[in-house]
């Protein structure tokens, strides 16, 4: 791979848990009790309370800039 550099973003994260509406906005609460505030994602009221998985880039201590989010099948 002459001249090509492959870089991985080590700030990428995949998180699973329950989608909740907290005072700081939409967040995923993991089984371990961690709270991840979601940036760049505005869920409808029908989305809250479901188990979801999100992937994105960590942009703060407990913030995830969401690239995709999907509901975990029951």
Secondary structure, 3 states (H helix, E strand, C coil): CCCCCCCCCCCEEEEEEEEEEECCEEEEECCCCCEEEEECCCCCHHHCCCEEEEEEEEEECCEEEEEEEEECCC
